Amino acid sequence: MSVSRFNSEGYSEPTTYDALSNIEKETKAARAYRPMVYVCSPFSGDVCSNIANAQKYSRFAVEQGYIPIAPHLLFPQFLNDNDLTERELGLHFGNVLMSHCNEVWVFGETISAGMDAEIRRAKRKNYRLRYFSSGLKEVCENA
């Protein structure tokens, strides 16, 4: 889309031009390349709170310019996490998605068994790991 400085009658309209130009720039910026990050956070336990936290962490990733991949927000919608076979299938699906991400972001102060498996896999595959507190502050791995 190209914005014209002139209206349909040929008169200059700088205010309209500036407004439409800004909208066009914002639209292009929103469609710019964004790397994918794998969101690693607890699911089991207090499921309702953990889902809300995963949503918060995913929103944070978007605000940082990334595309969040949070399998624990998707797969429990149709796979039963309490069924060992379906849980393993969901973890496998998550591993496949992780392999397409640029980084793995670990959130929160508690590392669940599922998160531990994801972190060990990320380290084994030499994926870049970043750690964040539940308050969305980046922290050192050993902090």
Residue frames relative to the residue before (quaternion, step in Angstrom):
aa qw qx qy qz dx dy dz
M 1.0000 0.0000 0.0000 0.0000 0.00 0.00 0.00
S 0.1159 -0.7774 0.6158 0.0556 3.54 -0.90 0.91
V 0.2959 -0.7639 0.5542 0.1474 3.54 -0.85 1.02
S 0.2733 -0.7641 0.5669 0.1419 3.56 -0.91 0.97
R 0.4753 -0.6602 0.5070 0.2850 3.56 -1.16 0.68
F 0.7248 0.4230 -0.2117 0.5010 3.57 1.25 -0.39
N 0.4536 -0.6634 0.5191 0.2910 3.55 -1.15 0.63
S 0.7409 -0.4276 0.2808 0.4352 3.57 -1.30 0.02
E 0.6809 0.4640 -0.2838 0.4904 3.60 1.24 -0.36
G 0.5995 -0.6112 0.3392 0.3898 3.58 1.32 0.12
Y 0.5406 0.6147 -0.4138 0.3983 3.62 1.22 0.08
S 0.5094 -0.6430 0.4862 0.3012 3.56 -1.09 0.77
E 0.0176 -0.7781 0.6277 -0.0161 3.55 -1.00 0.95
P 0.1470 -0.8499 0.4998 0.0788 3.61 0.32 1.25
T 0.6354 0.5339 -0.3461 0.4375 3.62 0.98 -0.71
T 0.6678 0.4801 -0.2896 0.4896 3.56 0.90 -0.92
Y 0.6314 0.5381 -0.3270 0.4525 3.57 0.98 -0.85
D 0.6716 0.4957 -0.3024 0.4603 3.60 0.86 -0.95
A 0.6602 0.5126 -0.3105 0.4528 3.59 0.92 -0.90
L 0.6996 0.4625 -0.2735 0.4709 3.58 0.85 -0.96
S 0.6124 0.5409 -0.3444 0.4623 3.59 1.09 -0.66
N 0.6536 0.5082 -0.3119 0.4661 3.59 0.99 -0.83
I 0.6322 0.5207 -0.3277 0.4710 3.58 1.00 -0.77
E 0.6494 0.5162 -0.3139 0.4618 3.57 0.96 -0.86
K 0.6537 0.5091 -0.3142 0.4635 3.62 0.95 -0.84
E 0.6632 0.5032 -0.3049 0.4626 3.58 0.95 -0.87
T 0.6329 0.5273 -0.3242 0.4651 3.57 1.02 -0.76
K 0.6570 0.4964 -0.3096 0.4755 3.59 0.94 -0.84
A 0.6467 0.5212 -0.3214 0.4547 3.59 0.97 -0.85
A 0.6496 0.5232 -0.3167 0.4516 3.59 1.00 -0.80
R 0.7165 0.4300 -0.2423 0.4929 3.58 1.12 -0.60
A 0.4107 0.7260 -0.4632 0.2994 3.58 1.28 0.03
Y 0.6657 -0.5008 0.3736 0.4080 3.55 -1.26 0.42
R 0.0240 -0.7659 0.6425 -0.0103 3.53 -1.03 0.88
P 0.3621 -0.7237 0.5354 0.2418 3.61 -0.75 0.93
M 0.4430 -0.6851 0.5121 0.2687 3.56 -1.21 0.54
V 0.0974 -0.7669 0.6316 0.0583 3.55 -1.12 0.79
Y 0.3780 -0.7038 0.5628 0.2124 3.50 -1.12 0.81
V 0.2557 -0.7725 0.5673 0.1262 3.58 -0.71 1.10
C 0.0737 -0.7932 0.6041 -0.0217 3.54 -0.58 1.25
S 0.2822 0.7321 -0.5720 0.2392 3.58 -0.48 1.23
P 0.6630 -0.5311 0.3360 0.4069 3.61 -1.17 0.42
F 0.1685 -0.7515 0.6254 0.1251 3.54 -1.27 0.55
S 0.7315 0.4228 -0.2526 0.4715 3.59 0.69 -1.05
G 0.6070 0.5139 -0.4305 0.4267 3.54 -1.26 0.34
D 0.7861 -0.1357 0.1581 0.5820 3.56 -0.57 -1.18
V 0.2126 -0.8468 0.4763 0.1041 3.54 0.40 1.33
C 0.6570 0.5215 -0.3283 0.4343 3.62 0.85 -0.90
S 0.6829 0.4631 -0.2853 0.4877 3.61 0.88 -0.91
N 0.6662 0.5123 -0.3092 0.4451 3.57 0.97 -0.83
I 0.6132 0.5183 -0.3473 0.4846 3.59 1.10 -0.63
A 0.6499 0.5090 -0.3147 0.4684 3.59 0.92 -0.91
N 0.6541 0.5012 -0.3161 0.4701 3.60 0.98 -0.78
A 0.6467 0.5131 -0.3241 0.4620 3.61 0.94 -0.84
Q 0.6218 0.5187 -0.3356 0.4813 3.58 1.08 -0.68
K 0.6412 0.5145 -0.3131 0.4755 3.59 1.00 -0.83
Y 0.6672 0.4967 -0.3014 0.4662 3.59 0.92 -0.88
S 0.6400 0.5164 -0.3219 0.4691 3.58 1.03 -0.78
R 0.6343 0.5192 -0.3234 0.4727 3.59 0.99 -0.80
F 0.6168 0.5441 -0.3267 0.4656 3.57 1.04 -0.82
A 0.6470 0.5163 -0.3201 0.4608 3.61 0.94 -0.87
V 0.6374 0.5168 -0.3260 0.4695 3.58 0.97 -0.83
E 0.6763 0.4968 -0.2937 0.4578 3.58 0.92 -0.90
Q 0.6661 0.4758 -0.2962 0.4921 3.59 1.22 -0.44
G 0.6000 -0.6048 0.3385 0.3995 3.60 1.31 0.05
Y 0.5861 0.5740 -0.3614 0.4431 3.59 1.21 0.45
I 0.3924 -0.6384 0.5919 0.2968 3.53 -1.38 0.18
P 0.2507 -0.7955 0.5291 0.1561 3.62 -0.47 1.10
I 0.1373 -0.7367 0.6567 0.0842 3.53 -1.12 0.80
A 0.0635 0.8031 -0.5814 0.1135 3.57 -0.40 1.27
P 0.2150 -0.8301 0.5004 0.1200 3.60 0.21 1.25
H 0.6546 0.5284 -0.3257 0.4315 3.59 1.06 -0.66
L 0.6045 0.4904 -0.3751 0.5034 3.58 1.28 0.08
L 0.7097 0.4566 -0.2508 0.4742 3.58 1.17 -0.54
F 0.7687 0.4469 -0.2456 0.3861 3.56 0.43 -1.21
P 0.6404 0.5185 -0.3625 0.4355 3.68 0.94 -0.59
Q 0.5273 0.6250 -0.4200 0.3935 3.59 1.22 -0.13
F 0.8146 0.1529 -0.0862 0.5529 3.59 1.16 -0.52
L 0.6717 0.3838 -0.3023 0.5568 3.60 1.29 0.05
N 0.4063 -0.7123 0.5236 0.2314 3.58 -1.03 0.83
D 0.3387 -0.7693 0.5115 0.1783 3.58 -0.45 1.23
N 0.6513 0.5134 -0.3161 0.4608 3.62 1.19 -0.39
D 0.6124 0.4839 -0.3460 0.5207 3.58 1.31 -0.12
L 0.4597 -0.7334 0.4262 0.2630 3.59 -0.46 1.24
T 0.6512 0.5148 -0.3208 0.4561 3.61 0.96 -0.82
E 0.6953 0.4554 -0.2779 0.4815 3.58 0.90 -0.90
R 0.6047 0.5456 -0.3575 0.4571 3.60 1.08 -0.66
E 0.6579 0.5021 -0.3030 0.4724 3.57 0.94 -0.91
L 0.6218 0.5308 -0.3355 0.4680 3.58 1.03 -0.75
G 0.6559 0.5087 -0.3009 0.4695 3.60 0.96 -0.88
L 0.6489 0.5047 -0.3182 0.4723 3.59 0.99 -0.81
H 0.6268 0.5251 -0.3306 0.4713 3.58 1.05 -0.76
F 0.6392 0.5159 -0.3249 0.4687 3.59 0.93 -0.89
G 0.6413 0.5286 -0.3170 0.4569 3.57 0.99 -0.84
N 0.6375 0.5250 -0.3259 0.4602 3.59 1.00 -0.80
V 0.6249 0.5273 -0.3356 0.4678 3.57 1.02 -0.79
L 0.6732 0.4854 -0.2958 0.4730 3.59 0.90 -0.90
M 0.6163 0.5602 -0.3465 0.4316 3.59 0.99 -0.81
S 0.6496 0.5442 -0.3241 0.4205 3.58 0.99 -0.79
H 0.6800 0.4634 -0.2858 0.4911 3.60 1.25 -0.27
C 0.5953 0.5883 -0.3507 0.4202 3.58 1.29 -0.05
N 0.5111 -0.6505 0.4766 0.2975 3.54 -1.20 0.61
E 0.7993 0.0470 0.0158 0.5990 3.58 1.09 -0.71
V 0.2765 -0.6969 0.6274 0.2105 3.52 -1.39 0.28
W 0.1377 -0.7894 0.5966 0.0453 3.56 -0.73 1.12
V 0.1830 -0.7831 0.5915 0.0587 3.54 -0.69 1.19
F 0.1099 -0.8245 0.5549 0.0112 3.58 -0.70 1.13
G 0.7770 0.3810 -0.2844 0.4125 3.50 -1.23 0.67
E 0.5500 -0.6325 0.4584 0.2955 3.49 -1.36 0.27
T 0.6946 0.4174 -0.2555 0.5274 3.60 1.27 -0.26
I 0.1808 -0.7602 0.6169 0.0945 3.55 -0.95 0.97
S 0.2553 -0.7745 0.5641 0.1294 3.58 -0.51 1.22
A 0.6882 -0.4588 0.3520 0.4382 3.57 -1.29 0.17
G 0.6532 0.5127 -0.3121 0.4616 3.59 0.97 -0.83
M 0.6480 0.5081 -0.3109 0.4745 3.56 1.00 -0.84
D 0.6245 0.5477 -0.3373 0.4430 3.57 0.99 -0.86
A 0.6495 0.5045 -0.3147 0.4739 3.59 0.97 -0.84
E 0.6557 0.5058 -0.3128 0.4653 3.61 0.97 -0.83
I 0.6543 0.5081 -0.3111 0.4658 3.60 0.96 -0.85
R 0.6505 0.5067 -0.3225 0.4649 3.59 0.92 -0.87
R 0.6469 0.5095 -0.3184 0.4696 3.60 0.98 -0.80
A 0.6467 0.5195 -0.3201 0.4577 3.58 0.93 -0.87
K 0.6582 0.4976 -0.3076 0.4738 3.59 0.97 -0.82
R 0.6469 0.5281 -0.3107 0.4540 3.57 0.97 -0.90
K 0.7299 0.4063 -0.2172 0.5049 3.58 1.06 -0.81
N 0.4169 -0.7365 0.4345 0.3082 3.59 1.34 0.02
Y 0.2779 0.7342 -0.5592 0.2664 3.57 0.97 0.89
R 0.5151 -0.6267 0.4777 0.3372 3.56 -1.11 0.60
L 0.1479 -0.7893 0.5945 0.0422 3.55 -0.79 1.09
R 0.0189 -0.7619 0.6474 0.0110 3.55 -1.06 0.83
Y 0.2348 -0.7856 0.5642 0.0966 3.54 -1.00 0.88
F 0.0602 -0.7904 0.6096 -0.0094 3.55 -1.02 0.93
S 0.4700 -0.6387 0.5250 0.3091 3.55 -1.12 0.66
S 0.6440 -0.4967 0.3892 0.4325 3.57 -1.25 0.16
G 0.6467 0.4984 -0.3089 0.4878 3.59 1.30 -0.31
L 0.5299 -0.6877 0.3553 0.3464 3.58 1.36 0.34
K 0.4724 0.6205 -0.4721 0.4109 3.60 1.12 0.64
E 0.4300 -0.6935 0.5081 0.2755 3.56 -0.88 0.92
V 0.0781 -0.7957 0.6006 -0.0090 3.54 -0.94 0.97
C 0.5799 -0.5524 0.4578 0.3859 3.54 -1.32 0.27
E 0.6548 -0.5297 0.3704 0.3918 3.56 -1.20 0.57
N 0.7720 0.3738 -0.1947 0.4758 3.59 0.86 -0.88
A 0.4815 0.6884 -0.4357 0.3232 3.59 1.25 0.08
